[in-house]
Amino acid sequence: MHGRVKLKSTAQQEEEKRKEREKKLKIYVTARDAVFAKRKNGMLDDEALLLTQQLLSSNPDVATLWNYRREILLHLETIREEVDVQKMYEDELSFLESCLKVNPKSYGSWHHRGWVSARLPRPDWTRELGLCDRCLSLDDRNFHCWDYRRMVVKMSGVPVDQELQFTDRLIGSNFSNYSSWHYRSTLLPLLHPESPEPPSPCHQTHHSPPTSPQSHSHRVCEEQLLKEYELVQNAFFTDPNDQSAWFYYRWLLGRAEREEMISCVFVSREEERVAVAFSRPVNVSSSGLMLVLDGQPQRVEWRSVHPSFKHSPVCICELPPGTISDITNEHNLTVHWTEKHTHRDCALYTGRSVSWCRDSATDQELFRSELSVEKTSVLQSELQSCNQLLELEPQNKWCLLTIILLMRALDPLGYERETLSHFQTLKEVDPMRGAYYGDLCSKFMIENTILKMEYAEVRVFSLSDKNLTTLCHLDQLLLVTHINLSSNQLLRLPPQFAMLQCLEVLEADNNAIENLEGLYHLPKLEDVSLKNNKLSRLSDLQPLASCPKLTRLDLRRNPVTQLVNIESELAELLPSVTDLLL
Amino acid sequence: MYPKQIATSLDNVITIRNVNIFLKLGLSESVIAAACSRVGQRVLHVDRRSYYAGNWASFTFNGLLSWIEEYKQAGPSDEAAQEKVEEGEEALALSSLDTSITNVEVFCYASEEPEEVEEGVKDGAAAAWSVPQTPDSEGEVERCLLESSSVEEEEAVLAGDEVAQASGPDAGAEETQPEGEVPPQAYETQGEWQDEQQASPSPAESQPEPKKQITYTKIVKEGRRFNIDLVSKLMYSRGSLVDLLIKSNVSRYAEFKNVTRILTYRNGKVEQVPCSRADVFGSKQLTVVEKRMLMKFLTFCLDFEQHPEEYQDFSVHSFWDFLLTKKLTENLRHFILHSIAMVTPDVCTVEGLRATQHFLRCLGRYGNTPFLFPLYGLGEIPQCFCRMCAVFGGIYCLRQSVRCLVLDKESGKCKAVIDSNGQRISCSHFVVEDGYIGLDQRKNVDSRQISRAVLITDRSILPSDSEQQISLVTVPPVEPGSPVVRMVELCSSTMTCMPGTYLVHLTCSSSGSAREDLAPVVSRLFCIPVSPGEESKEGEEGSEVPSVLWALYFNMRDTSAVDRSSYDLPSNVHVCTSPDAALGSDHAIKLAEAVFRQLLPEEEFCPPAPNPEDIIYDGEGPQGEGPGFEEADPAEALPSQGEVESAERQEEAEDAGETGDVAKQETVAVAENEPRPASEE
């Protein structure tokens, strides 16, 4: 048959390919050596530019070559006219474009492009934006391109509203895109900042210093917020398993910033000790704490409650011996937090052995700060939408979790039962994150108990049989004297436990505690019950030795009781204990 | 572009042994021919028509007008053949009358330009057909080849028969240049032509210039720039056609665009159907709860086999009943039934679910809808396969037909055919389109028909930000008892209509003539000017409804349901059916593969074609492989020429890709690529 087609065999093809590769490698190696030689001799000429171009177009990931190229370009810049420089850099850009076509995720190429764009005498930013759009349309998660684009936007001053439209477009084509949602979250506060009035209710009740203006910088005005809620609801109703939308939603619901303040000052005559609780952990050595006693600044040594913390929300100091020990004297203390220009007073009256001054947790609405309270009505309607979705998707973890957060923001105690049942569902539908949900639930239970305790104005904290897996908010328990943590799933008493400076009685039976690190220098601790736990070594009990007043210790049903000579060892370790149960 | 074997007299192939002969150039026949040729079989492909692709063809506007004329005239008479039958043989006559197209009706509503001669309008199409005879300059003739209708020209010179009157590049050109001078642009080469095509959409898109009156003259004049399909189908992005194009590398011969939106006609207006995730997210017409319900249902359909408990109770019920139990709102049920599953309410639940699943699986592979459309029309696809067939040595003869089969009395097999010139050609297999089978060889007659309408309109049925939308519109029965109509609206960038116009295909299974079936839908969705040629008034411009400028109705016979056993034919004669009414081309491809399996059970079906650089040419001239080639004209080393061209064309395509031309970038390269992950943790 005429002109009949025959095919090369695969062996022939392989052989040809191999030869081709060999040839290429040879050329590449020769060129590379030539370039390195030129660089060594400090030659910054056009030929070097050409050679590096050839090498980089086949392999754009050699940083050294890009560096050499920049050296050459910088040199040529000094000896050429501006028109030629412009031309030179424009050529560089089109060369880079071909590199990016080969590998759109080359660090070297993108970095060099950024460098060239910044040096170009008359940059064409529109073109650069177009290039980014093309790259992102091919791969909307190319973070190199996102980075470069940010630079272009910054350099060329693209208006914020245009950028917002850009995110509209990207989210419209595929809403599973964190980059777009996140970018949106940075643009909205610029374009639609929250109006200064009215202040959010969370701060209305405050009588302490006004909030700093910066604290609202990332908030968005309500009108726009409502639009954003609608947008993001469209996303999570369309695909409730897509977490990018839920994360954006969490951001929209906000995270209130707590005002920085001294929340509690506690003073004890007996120990001549002052304990101070802050709204956030502070660095003891560098935050400028100052104690003024009866108008006299005192030279005291501030320290955190436990040596493992550099930062701690509770700090303590000892007063010079004898300064406040006389019970017939009245004293006025002021603690200054000079770094934040704030302070708190505390009066120690005649005949009182201890005194404190604080804001109660209920006043601070402390635990609603997970979500900032925009307006109760807004949160209520968001809760309604989420409940509607939950009806359709009873197994959706994102929806369940968001509902829990909304309920907490609205009424943590009123929704306690529903919250617990949602946590139960969460653990069932998402067992992989069971421990996370357990910790979160523990946190909320502790918060609720703190709130109840505050309402009852007692110093007794009881949280037995609540499936606690972790302890938190211990700084809120500075004044607690009795704590009952029995029948939970605690593994340890963490170092933070040392913040319970007033603790006298600890009950933690029926847990799985194997570590008592947090029972560290608790000055008033007398009675510790740790029945049925996992304490197994004598060294685990070592921290107890730092508690001077410990007299009663119940260690029944712990492995440690099985050790030989345990009684005598304990007598030696804890001489103050008179009532030991093994 | 396509090999011009037509220049070869059949004398040259007459002695070939073991040739497989294909009659009519429809999609199935072309695929089988390509598959055979690819594995080294000798292929002779003939068609009595002067164009490729048979009833799958696409035409320039002028080509379409001539096609219409042809069907308006009586078919060629059935001459009594002088059969060259030897002893022990008998002749089996094939039908020479093509009755597959009926009820052809044309309406022109576009106005004429004032200075136009009136008669040109009055007998419309006929006038368009008096064409300048091309000078016998071979070079120019060759350059015309890329347009299917232009192939006729050469043939006209050679054959000199009745079609001589009915050929020509461009009637409009003649009208503007009364001297019959062929304007240079009529003979643009492929490259130039494409450049212009690419350049032209951009100004049209960028500046919404005041809408110009589109005249019939302008359509005729621009007519050679766009192709109009006889068959309206789309390509499911995971359908068997796309799979085959990828597998065989035939996809390199064509370019594709994504269908951009799915529309439906509901409650008297056209609405967009949210079908992809992005659509649902962005939809303004659905409430958030509806969005969830729709997504939930679609997600279920995607792997419904895994959840038999959801639908088992409905296995004997209809899909519609099943939808009713799914708490879907009325509009969601409409979208799912008519636009996503695209089934009738009475199909069984599993069938409905399967159709939905197919739609969904096709989503996102190349774009936001499940469909692709080939640039220059669906008629490109059979031609692509013909091209591959020719690359591997297949011979093409247009305007030739087979008059009868020569059967060996003893074996009952077909051993040769006699062509329309009375020449005898031996063959081992004969593949023929259903239309050639005479009544005597049919055990029963299936009279299914497809009703088709082709409209040229002046604006989109649902205007949007972009003029360049390709839309599939599903139209449920407009009245009880009327057919379900499928509509495809193509924009100018698909190269099927001129800028500023849209090409609308309507398709349904016939219950009456095409016009009876489809005119009610056309009149609801479009504005039909009161009298032909009437200028639409400025006042009407404001109306949203597009005006029809030109309309063609016809019926096409649908033999897709006819079974092989319904024919009384020798075992080595294989029958391919005409295009079916379905949206995809799966039937034709599956049929092609089945026939190929019968022909060559041992061979692979359409293995990937090699890259041009991997092909070794077996010397420059014809090789003396068979006695029949000793006299062959050296100029007909056509396959290699075809191959060279294909290589060139590929290079062109690559060049275009590298220069980053916008128009090029918008097209879809059909190749193995996975959809982007919709979300990732």
Interface residues (C-beta under 8 A of the other chain):
Chain A: M1 H2 G3 R4 V5 K6 L7 K8 Q13 G172 S173 N174 F175 S176 Q233 N234 A235 F237 T238 D239 P240 N241 D242 Q243 S244 S385 Q388 L389 L392 E393
Chain B: R42 R277 A278 V280 F281 G282 V288 V289 K291 R292 M293 M295 K296 V391 F392 G393 P610 D614 I615 I616 Y617 D618 G619 G621 P622 Q623 E625 G626 F629 A632 E636 A637 L638 P639 S640 Q641 E643 R676 A678 S679 E680 E681
